[in-house]
Amino acid sequence: MNLLVIYTDSNRLNECRVMDALQNANVISDNCVAVHDVAKPDDANAVEWLKKNYKEKTR
């Protein structure tokens, strides 16, 4: 399990919306389809970006 999976689960974030936001911000590759597809160290970078820029919590 990567840090992004843990972060999205613990914060009850919508995986599709999170992935869209991360891809639109060029934080992760467009080849990643789900949060578990994000490899290290990109998962840690994605979590840091979400903490600073992503506020919507939905599920």
N, C-alpha and C positions, 0 to 999 in steps of 0.2 A: 504494500500500500504506500503510495507516495504522499508527500505533504499536501498536495492540492486536493486529493481525495479526502484526507482527514479534515482539512480546513472547510471544504464545502459541506461535508456531512455535519461537522460540529456546529456550523453556523446556519445550517438548514438553507443553503443557497441552491437556487435552481441551476442544475448543471448546464442546461442548454444556454441559458442567459449568461452564465459565467464564461462558458467557452466562446460565445459570440463576442463578449466584451474583450476577452483576452486576445482573440484573433484580430478584432478590429483595431486594437491598440498595438498590434504586432509584437505582443509579449510571447506568444507561442506560435508554432507553425500551423498553417491551415490544414496540414495533414493530420493533425490531432483531432479526433472525432469526439472523444470522451475524456473526462478528467484523468482517468487511469492511463490514457495514452501519452500523457505529458511526462517526458523523461527528466531525470536529474541532470543538471541542476536547474533546468527550466521550471520544475515544479516549485522550487523555493522562490525563484524570481516572480512566478505567477502569484504566489501567496502574498509576497511583499507588494506587488502592484495592486492586488485586490484590497489589501488593508488600507492603502493610500487613496484609491480611486473608486472603489465599488461599494456602494452603500445599500443597494436594493437587496432585501432579504425576502425571498419568496420560495415557497415550495407547495 
